Amino acid sequence: MKLQIVPLILSLALLAGCAGEIVSNGSAPSATDDSWSDSFNETQARINEQMAVDAANAAATQQNNDAMAAAQQIENQHNEEFNQNGLH
C-alpha cells in the first residue's frame, strides 16, 4: 500500500511545482519569443531535478523504514527468546 502512495505524492509535488512556476512567471510571452522557450526549458530542467531529488528521498526513506522494521523484528525475537527461557 505504501508503494501506491509514493507515486501519488510525487505527482502532487510535480503539480504543485508546476503551478508555482506558472504563477511566478507573471505575464504570458508570445509563442515566437525565444525567452519563453528558454524559460520553459529551464522550468522543465528544474522539475526534472526536483523529481529526481524527490525519488531519491523516497528511496532513502523506504530504506530507513526497512531498517527500522528489521531492527524491531530482531528486538521482538530477542524478547521472545528471553521470555521463553524464563529469565525475567
N, C-alpha and C positions, 0 to 999 in steps of 0.2 A: 504494500500500500504506500510506503514511503517513496518508492521509486516512481509512482504515478504522480506524486505531489511535486517532485523536483521539476519536471518539465513545465508544470503549470506555473510554478513560482518563477522559473526562468522566462516564460512567456510574458507574465505580468511585469517583470522587471524590464523586459525589452519594450513593451508597450509604454511603460512609464518613462523610460529613457527617450523613446521616440517623441512622445508628447512634449517632454521637456525641451527637446531640441527644436521642435516646430514652434512652440510658444516663444522661446528665447530668440528666435531668428528675427522677429519683428515683421518686416514687410516681405511680400512675395515678389521676387525678381522675375523678370521676363524669361521665357523659355530659351531665348538666344543668349542670355547673359552667361559668360564663362565663369564668373564668380559664383553663380548659383551652382554650376556643375562642380566646381572645386569645393564649395561648401557642402554639397550633398555627399561627395566622395569622402570628405573629412568626417562628416557625421557617420557615414557607414563604417569607416575605419574605427571610430570611437565606439560604435555599437558592437562591432565585432570584437574589439579588445575587451569591452565590458563583459560580453557574453563569455569570452574565454576565462576571464577572471572569476566570473560567477560559477562557471563549470568547475574550475579548479577548487574554488572554495567549497562547492557542494561535494566534490570528491574527498577533500580533506575532512570535511565534517562527517561524511559517511565512514571514512577510515577511523576517525576518532570514536564514533558510535560503536563500530565493530570492536575496537579495542576495549572500550568500556564494558561491552556485553561479555567479551571473553574474560575480562578480569572478574566480573560479577559471577560468571559461571564457575570459575576456579574457586572463588571465595565460598560459593554455595557448596561445592563438592567438599571443600575442606571442612566446612561446618557440619556436613552430613557425616563425614568420617569421624570427626571429633565427638559428635553425639552418639554414634554407633559404638564407639569404643568406651563409652561411659566415663569420659574424662571431665565431665562438667561438674 
